[in-house]
């Protein structure tokens, strides 16, 4: 087995046997003054914000505290696939005069933006997080928009992130025009008062407030505290003093225990796109870790339930099945019974995403601009989806534009415009079979990931694809005839045959309603190809050599 195939195989098996990488954002703040870089649970985070870089009134910034810590954090986080941003501002004793000054002066503003570009490049950061606490109504609010507009352009032009931290409720000074400028906002749904400062009720109020203002759910990250008030003790300190890790009250201190943290994480899954933590060094260790509690929800919602390698049907809230519409028109949720085009193979698309394929064609969200279709020959960015398991057991599919696939009340063509998971963005699914030869679907041009039956995974070997269908002659001459025979064909479904290049491009296809037929090969260059035969809800693949 060659090295690239072996690596691919291991990744594939690991994906089946372990938790998929979570697409749900888990954002942790790390202060410059607290916390050990080597103690961070990187595998349970997606982003870390290093706090804080303080701006000056004329667009500069004060020297960053503990720069060696930041350098070590970036290196370690990147080695673990975690993004690092610099958080600018913070509470700073309530003094936000520097932001007021630099944002209101075009020259200072440009200086600040250029300095931020330089800082991000110097420390190899993934973006910046603006934590201006808080703009005022009027001119200050408009200046905030001017600043964020410039930062958005410069960061996004460089492939960097722009995020912000905003108050949990009553954030009128953050104008709605800011929503389009950021990748996401971290809601500081805590410090509401001095005791029950971050209840679950306040979290729901915070989420509802910002969704009501028009912030897309795909950009809403719910903040949770790892400390209690009014003593400002860390969760770790409270547990050390005897607090119940599952409760929310210890004496006169209000905090978030494991139960509430899990409940808030589920809320963020259902109505937002992530959870934010202030701050990582305040967590307890071992079984009492709040970050581990968050991760348990993430695993249960996005990991082990993804039916990779299975053939499924999807049913909408109208109790009708999703249809691929023969791969010719926009998809609908309108079928009373599932036929061949209502059955989808779930394939690992890498990076924690899946692809859906019916009869050799991939489901596509069409750049987020058109209805959902099932007409793509290969799985590119817009054919890859995040599988989300909702708390009620239904699933939702998130597209590349962070919107969700909606069944459009079962009355119109399905689309990918929904910014939150609602009734019509939730589907029930049923497993109706296994994808056979699915490891081939992961092959990429030049990877040599599929060469012969001898290199198939144990799962695929067990199906003995050579007995499922036979092709001969093999090798076949270019332009010749290839005989296809399917001994076990039931005669109850259409047979779809797709010839794929080594790079997984569709080069020829046809349909049949018999278990024995001839496929006239086009005049194709000599080389290795793959023949995929789909029938009775299953897909089988064999290598074909053209001479």
C-alpha positions in Angstrom: 0.0 0.0 0.0 1.5 3.3 -1.0 2.0 6.1 1.6 -0.7 8.5 0.4 -3.3 5.7 0.3 -2.3 4.4 3.7 -2.6 7.9 5.2 -6.0 8.4 3.6 -7.2 5.0 4.8 -6.1 5.8 8.4 -7.9 9.1 8.3 -11.0 7.5 7.0 -11.1 4.7 9.6 -10.4 7.3 12.3 -13.3 9.3 11.2 -15.6 6.3 11.4 -14.4 5.3 14.8 -13.8 8.6 16.5 -15.4 12.0 16.9 -15.4 14.2 13.8 -13.7 17.6 14.2 -16.4 20.0 15.5 -17.5 22.7 13.1 -19.2 24.4 16.1 -17.1 27.3 17.3 -15.7 27.1 20.8 -13.9 30.3 21.5 -11.7 30.7 24.6 -10.1 33.9 25.8 -6.7 33.6 27.3 -5.5 36.7 29.3 -1.9 37.8 29.0 -1.7 37.8 32.8 -3.1 34.4 33.6 -3.1 30.8 32.3 -0.5 28.4 31.1 -0.2 27.8 27.3 0.7 24.2 27.9 -2.4 23.5 30.1 -4.9 24.5 27.4 -7.2 21.7 26.1 -6.6 22.6 22.5 -8.6 19.7 21.1 -11.8 21.1 22.6 -11.4 24.6 21.1 -11.6 26.2 17.7 -10.4 29.7 18.4 -8.4 31.4 21.2 -8.4 35.2 21.8 -5.3 36.5 23.4 -6.3 39.4 25.7 -5.6 42.3 25.6 -3.9 44.7 23.2 -4.6 48.3 24.3 -4.9 51.0 21.6 -3.7 54.5 21.9 -5.7 57.7 21.1 -3.8 58.3 17.8 -4.0 54.8 16.3 -1.1 53.1 17.9 -1.1 50.5 20.6 0.7 49.9 23.9 3.3 47.1 24.1 1.7 43.7 24.3 2.0 42.0 27.7 4.0 38.8 27.7 4.8 38.6 24.0 6.7 35.3 24.4 3.5 33.8 25.8 1.6 35.0 22.7 4.3 33.5 20.4 4.1 30.2 22.2 0.3 30.2 22.2 0.2 30.8 18.4 2.7 28.0 17.7 1.1 25.4 19.9 -2.5 26.3 18.9 -1.6 26.2 15.2 0.0 22.8 15.7 -3.3 21.6 17.1 -5.5 23.2 14.3 -6.8 26.1 16.5 -6.9 29.7 15.3 -5.5 32.5 17.4 -6.8 36.1 17.4 -5.6 39.2 19.2 -8.3 40.8 21.3 -8.1 44.6 21.3 -9.5 46.7 24.1 -11.3 45.0 26.9 -13.0 46.7 29.9 -9.8 48.6 30.8 -11.4 50.1 33.9 -14.2 51.5 31.8 -11.8 53.7 29.8 -12.6 53.4 26.1 -11.4 56.9 25.2 -8.7 55.6 22.9 -11.3 53.9 20.7 -13.4 57.1 20.7 -10.4 59.2 19.6 -8.9 56.9 16.9 -12.3 55.9 15.4 -13.4 59.5 15.0 -10.3 60.6 13.1 -9.8 59.2 9.6 -6.0 59.6 9.8 -5.8 57.9 13.3 -8.2 55.3 12.1 -6.0 54.4 9.1 -3.0 54.3 11.3 -4.7 51.9 13.7 -5.8 49.6 10.8 -2.3 49.6 9.4 -0.8 48.9 12.8 -3.2 46.0 13.2 -2.2 44.5 9.9 1.5 44.7 11.0 0.7 43.1 14.4 -1.2 40.2 12.9 1.6 39.6 10.4 4.3 39.8 13.1 2.7 37.2 15.3 1.2 35.0 12.5 -2.3 35.5 13.9 -5.5 34.4 12.3 -7.3 37.7 12.9 -8.4 40.4 15.4 -11.2 40.6 17.9 -12.4 44.2 18.7 -13.6 44.4 22.3 -14.7 48.0 22.5 -16.6 48.3 25.8 -18.7 50.1 24.6 -19.4 52.6 21.8 -22.0 55.3 22.7 -25.1 56.2 20.8 -24.7 58.8 18.1 -21.3 59.8 16.6 -19.5 57.1 18.6 -21.7 54.3 17.1 -21.2 55.6 13.6 -17.4 55.9 14.2 -17.5 52.2 15.3 -19.0 51.3 11.9 -16.3 53.3 10.1 -13.5 51.5 12.0 -15.0 48.1 11.6 -15.6 48.7 7.8 -11.9 49.4 7.3 -10.8 46.5 9.4 -13.2 44.2 7.7 -11.9 45.1 4.3 -8.2 44.8 5.2 -8.6 41.6 7.3 -10.8 39.8 4.8 -8.6 40.8 1.9 -5.8 39.0 3.6 -7.8 35.9 4.5 -8.0 36.9 8.2 -10.9 37.0 10.6 -12.6 40.0 12.1 -14.7 39.3 15.2 -16.1 41.4 18.1 -17.2 41.2 21.7 -20.5 42.8 22.4 -22.8 43.3 25.3 -25.4 40.6 26.0 -28.5 42.9 25.7 -29.3 46.6 25.3 -26.6 47.0 22.6 -28.2 49.7 20.6 -24.9 51.4 19.9 -23.8 48.4 17.8 -25.7 49.3 14.6 -27.1 46.5 12.5 -24.9 47.5 9.6 -22.0 46.0 11.6 -23.3 42.5 11.3 -22.2 42.1 7.7 -18.6 43.3 8.6 -17.7 40.6 11.1 -17.2 36.8 10.8 -19.0 36.5 14.2 -19.8 38.3 17.4 -19.1 37.0 20.9 -22.1 37.9 23.1 -20.9 38.8 26.6 -24.0 37.3 28.2 -22.7 37.7 31.7 -22.0 40.5 34.3 -25.7 41.4 34.0 -25.8 42.2 37.7 -23.8 41.3 40.8 -25.2 37.8 41.7 -27.4 36.0 39.2 -25.4 37.7 36.5 -25.4 34.9 33.9 -28.4 32.7 34.3 -29.8 30.5 31.5 -32.7 32.9 31.3 -30.4 35.8 30.6 -28.6 33.7 27.9 -31.9 33.1 26.1 -32.7 36.8 26.4 -29.3 37.7 25.0 -29.7 35.3 22.1 -33.3 36.5 21.4 -32.2 40.2 21.5 -29.5 39.9 18.9 -31.4 37.6 16.6 -34.2 40.0 16.9 -31.9 42.8 15.9 -31.0 40.9 12.7 -27.7 39.3 13.7 -27.5 36.0 11.7 -27.5 32.9 13.9 -24.4 31.8 11.9 -22.6 34.8 13.4 -23.9 34.5 17.0 -21.5 33.0 19.6 -22.9 32.8 23.1 -20.6 33.9 25.9 -20.4 32.0 29.2 -18.5 32.9 32.4 -16.0 30.6 34.1 -16.2 32.7 37.3 -18.7 33.7 39.9 -20.0 37.0 41.3 -19.9 39.1 43.4 -16.6 37.6 44.6 -15.1 37.2 41.1 -13.7 33.8 42.1 -12.8 31.4 39.3 -14.8 28.3 38.9 -11.7 26.3 40.0 -11.5 28.4 43.2 -15.2 27.9 43.9 -14.9 24.1 43.5 -11.8 24.1 45.7 -13.8 25.8 48.4 -16.5 23.2 48.2 -19.0 24.4 45.6 -21.1 21.9 43.8 -19.7 21.6 40.2 -23.2 21.0 38.9 -24.9 23.8 40.8 -25.1 27.6 40.2 -25.1 29.0 43.7 -22.5 28.7 46.5 -23.3 30.8 49.5 -23.6 34.3 48.2 -21.9 33.5 44.9 -23.6 33.0 41.6 -21.8 31.0 38.9 -22.4 28.5 36.0 -22.0 24.9 36.9 -21.7 21.9 34.5 -25.5 21.5 34.1 -26.1 25.1 33.1 -23.0 25.2 30.8 -24.3 22.2 28.9 -27.7 23.7 28.7 -26.3 26.9 27.3 -24.1 25.0 24.8 -27.3 23.3 23.5 -28.9 26.7 23.2 -26.0 27.9 21.2 -26.3 24.9 18.9 -30.0 25.4 18.4 -30.0 29.2 17.9 -26.4 30.3 17.3 -23.1 29.0 15.9 -20.8 28.7 18.9 -19.9 29.2 22.6 -17.4 31.7 24.0 -15.6 31.5 27.3 -14.2 34.1 29.6 -11.7 32.8 30.5 -9.7 29.6 30.1 -7.4 29.8 33.1 -10.5 29.9 35.4 -11.6 26.4 34.6 -11.4 23.4 36.9 -9.5 20.3 35.9 -10.5 16.7 35.4 -14.1 15.6 35.6 -15.2 19.1 36.8 -13.8 21.0 33.7 -16.4 23.2 32.2 -14.6 23.1 28.9 -14.9 19.4 28.9 -18.6 19.7 29.7 -18.9 21.9 26.6 -17.0 19.4 24.6 -19.3 16.6 25.7 -22.2 18.5 24.1 -20.2 19.2 21.0 -19.4 15.5 20.6 -23.0 14.5 21.1 -24.3 17.1 18.7 -21.7 16.9 15.9 -19.6 13.8 16.2 -20.6 10.3 16.8 -24.1 10.5 15.2 -22.9 11.4 11.7 -23.7 8.3 9.5 -20.6 8.4 7.4 -20.6 5.5 4.9 -24.3 5.0 5.2 -27.2 5.5 2.7 -29.9 7.6 4.2 -33.3 9.1 3.5 -34.2 12.6 4.7 -37.7 13.5 5.8 -38.9 17.0 6.4 -41.4 18.4 8.9 -44.2 17.7 6.4 -43.5 14.0 6.7 -42.4 13.9 3.1 -39.0 12.8 1.7 -36.3 15.0 0.2 -35.7 14.3 -3.4 -32.7 14.8 -5.7 -35.2 15.4 -8.5 -33.3 13.1 -10.9 -30.3 15.4 -10.8 -31.9 17.8 -13.2 -33.9 20.4 -11.3 -34.0 22.1 -7.9 -34.5 19.7 -5.0 -37.8 19.5 -3.1 -39.2 17.9 0.0 -42.2 16.4 -1.7 -41.9 12.6 -2.0 -44.4 10.3 -0.3 -42.1 7.3 -0.7 -38.3 7.1 -1.1 -37.1 6.0 -4.6 -33.5 5.9 -5.9 -33.3 9.7 -6.1 -34.6 10.0 -2.5 -31.6 8.0 -1.1 -28.3 9.8 -0.3 -24.9 8.4 0.4 -23.2 10.2 3.3 -19.5 10.7 2.5 -16.6 12.1 4.5 -15.7 15.4 2.8 -12.8 16.2 5.2 -12.5 19.0 7.7 -15.5 17.8 9.7 -17.8 18.1 6.7 -19.9 15.6 4.8 -21.0 15.3 1.2 -24.3 13.9 0.0 -24.5 11.9 -3.2 -27.5 10.4 -5.0 -27.1 8.2 -8.1 -23.5 9.5 -8.6 -24.4 13.2 -8.3 -23.6 15.4 -5.4 -26.0 17.7 -3.6 -24.9 21.4 -4.0 -25.9 24.6 -2.2 -25.2 26.5 -5.5 -22.9 29.1 -4.0 -25.6 30.0 -1.5 -27.4 31.9 -4.3 -29.6 29.3 -5.9 -31.9 26.5 -4.8 -30.4 23.3 -3.6 -29.7 20.9 -6.5 -28.3 17.4 -6.9 -26.3 17.9 -10.1 -22.6 18.1 -9.3 -20.0 15.7 -10.6 -17.5 16.3 -7.8 -17.7 17.6 -4.3 -16.1 21.1 -4.1 -16.7 23.7 -1.3 -20.4 24.2 -2.1 -21.1 20.5 -2.1 -19.8 20.1 1.5 -22.0 20.5 4.6 -21.7 20.5 8.3 -24.0 17.9 9.9 -25.6 19.2 13.0 -27.6 17.0 15.4 -30.3 19.0 17.1 -31.3 18.5 20.8 -34.6 17.0 19.7 -32.9 14.3 17.6 -33.4 15.9 14.2 -30.5 17.0 12.1 -29.7 20.2 10.1 -27.3 20.8 7.3 -25.1 24.0 7.3 -23.8 25.3 4.0 -20.5 27.0 3.1 -22.1 30.4 3.6 -23.1 29.4 7.2 -26.8 29.3 6.2 -28.9 26.2 6.7 -30.8 24.1 4.2 -34.5 24.7 4.4 -37.2 22.5 3.0 -39.2 25.6 2.3 -42.4 24.4 4.1 -42.4 21.5 1.7 -44.1 23.7 -0.9 -41.2 25.3 -2.9 -37.8 24.4 -4.1 -35.3 23.8 -1.2 -32.8 26.6 -0.6 -29.8 27.6 1.6 -30.9 31.0 2.8 -31.9 30.3 6.4 -29.8 31.9 9.2 -31.2 29.9 12.0 -32.4 26.4 12.6 -36.2 26.3 12.7 -38.8 23.7 12.1 -38.3 23.6 8.4 -34.5 23.5 8.6 -34.7 20.3 10.7 -34.9 16.8 9.1 -35.4 13.3 10.4 -33.1 10.7 8.7 -33.2 6.9 8.4 -30.3 4.6 7.4 -31.4 2.3 4.6 -28.1 0.8 3.7 -24.3 1.0 3.5 -22.1 2.8 0.9 -19.9 0.2 -0.6 -16.5 1.4 -2.0 -17.0 4.7 -0.3 -13.3 5.1 0.3 -12.9 5.8 -3.4 -15.1 8.9 -2.9 -12.3 10.5 -0.9 -9.7 10.2 -3.7 -8.4 13.5 -4.9 -6.4 14.2 -8.1 -2.9 12.9 -7.8 -3.5 11.1 -4.5 -3.4 7.6 -6.0 -6.0 6.9 -3.3 -7.7 4.1 -5.2 -5.8 1.5 -7.2 -7.3 -1.9 -6.9 -9.4 -4.2 -4.6 -6.3 -5.1 -2.8 -6.1 -1.6 -1.4 -9.7 -1.4 -0.2 -10.6 -0.8 3.4 -11.7 -3.9 5.5 -15.3 -2.6 5.3 -15.2 -2.5 1.5 -13.4 -5.8 1.2 -16.1 -7.5 3.1 -18.6 -6.6 0.4 -16.5 -8.4 -2.3 -17.3 -5.9 -5.0 -16.1 -8.3 -7.7 -19.1 -10.5 -6.9 -21.5 -7.6 -6.7 -20.9 -6.7 -10.4 -18.5 -7.9 -13.0 -16.9 -5.9 -15.9 -15.0 -7.4 -18.8 -12.9 -7.1 -20.7 -10.7 -5.3 -18.2 -8.5 -3.8 -19.4 -10.7 -2.5 -22.2 -9.5 -0.7 -25.3 -10.4 3.0 -25.7 -13.6 3.2 -27.7 -14.4 -0.4 -27.1 -17.4 -2.1 -25.4 -17.4 -2.9 -21.7 -19.8 -5.6 -20.5 -21.4 -5.0 -17.1 -23.2 -7.9 -15.2 -24.9 -7.6 -11.9 -25.7 -11.1 -10.6 -27.8 -10.0 -7.6 -29.8 -7.2 -9.4 -33.4 -7.4 -8.2 -34.9 -5.6 -11.2 -36.8 -3.2 -8.9 -34.6 -0.1 -9.3 -32.8 1.9 -12.0 -29.2 1.1 -12.5 -26.9 4.1 -12.8 -23.4 3.6 -14.1 -20.8 6.4 -13.9 -17.3 6.2 -15.3 -14.9 8.4 -13.2 -11.4 9.6 -14.0 -8.6 9.0 -11.5 -9.3 12.5 -10.2 -12.9 11.6 -9.6 -14.3 13.6 -12.6 -17.4 12.1 -14.3 -16.4 11.3 -17.9 -19.3 9.1 -19.0 -22.6 7.8 -17.6 -25.7 5.9 -18.5 -28.8 4.3 -17.0 -30.2 0.7 -17.4 -33.0 -1.4 -16.0 -31.4 -4.8 -16.4 -28.6 -6.7 -14.7 -26.6 -7.2 -17.9 -25.8 -4.5 -20.4 -23.0 -3.0 -22.6 -21.4 0.3 -21.9 -19.8 1.6 -25.1 -16.6 3.4 -23.9 -15.8 6.8 -25.4 -12.5 7.4 -27.0 -10.6 8.2 -23.8 -6.9 8.5 -22.9 -5.3 5.3 -21.6 -5.1 5.0 -17.9 -6.9 4.1 -14.6 -10.6 4.9 -14.2 -13.3 3.9 -11.8 -16.7 2.5 -12.6 -19.4 3.2 -10.0 -22.6 1.2 -10.2 -25.6 2.4 -8.1 -28.7 0.3 -7.6 -31.1 -0.7 -4.8 -29.8 2.3 -2.7 -26.2 1.2 -2.7 -23.1 2.3 -4.7 -20.3 -0.1 -5.7 -17.0 0.8 -7.3 -14.4 -1.1 -9.3 -11.2 0.0 -11.1 -11.3 -0.1 -14.9 -8.1 0.1 -17.0 -8.4 1.7 -20.5 -5.6 0.8 -22.9 
